Structures are given as C-alpha cells and as structure tokens.
C-alpha cells in the first residue's frame, strides 16, 4: 500500500514537471523558428545592400575612368 501511494505521489509530482519541460521545449522551438526567420530576413537585406554597393562601386569606377580619360585629352 505504501509503495502504491509513493508511486501515485511520484506521478502527481512528475506530471507538472513534464508539462513544464514540454512547455519549455515548445518555447525553444518557437524561438528557434523566429530566429531562423529573422536571420533569413537579415540575409536578404544584406544581399540587397551588397548589390547596391556593387552597383555604386561600378559607377564610381566608371566616373574615375572618365575623369582619367578626360584629363589625358
């Protein structure tokens, strides 16, 4: 009888802990999804910035070349 009571008490006390762990796992999973989405957003934005910098760099090279060629005339 005492063992059965201990077993029941153990189940009672472990159930909230398991629920707590399950809730933590869910929060970790959701946080991971959110961070992954944010990383994707930042990556796309950085790609756009790098593209604009490349275009600006090409434009500056063209201007530089035009100035050098103009000074040679």
Secondary structure in CASP SS format (residue, H / E / C, confidence):
PFRMAT SS
TARGET T0000
AUTHOR 0000-0000-0000
METHOD secondary structure of the structure
MODEL  1
X C 1.00
X H 1.00
X H 1.00
X H 1.00
X H 1.00
X H 1.00
X H 1.00
X H 1.00
X H 1.00
X H 1.00
X H 1.00
X H 1.00
X H 1.00
X H 1.00
X H 1.00
X H 1.00
X H 1.00
X H 1.00
X H 1.00
X H 1.00
X H 1.00
X H 1.00
X H 1.00
X H 1.00
X H 1.00
X H 1.00
X H 1.00
X H 1.00
X H 1.00
X H 1.00
X H 1.00
X H 1.00
X H 1.00
X H 1.00
X H 1.00
X H 1.00
X H 1.00
X H 1.00
X H 1.00
X H 1.00
X H 1.00
X H 1.00
X H 1.00
X H 1.00
X H 1.00
X H 1.00
X H 1.00
X H 1.00
X H 1.00
X H 1.00
X H 1.00
X H 1.00
X H 1.00
X H 1.00
X H 1.00
X H 1.00
X H 1.00
X H 1.00
X H 1.00
X H 1.00
X H 1.00
X H 1.00
X H 1.00
X H 1.00
X H 1.00
X H 1.00
X H 1.00
X H 1.00
X H 1.00
X H 1.00
X H 1.00
X H 1.00
X C 1.00
END
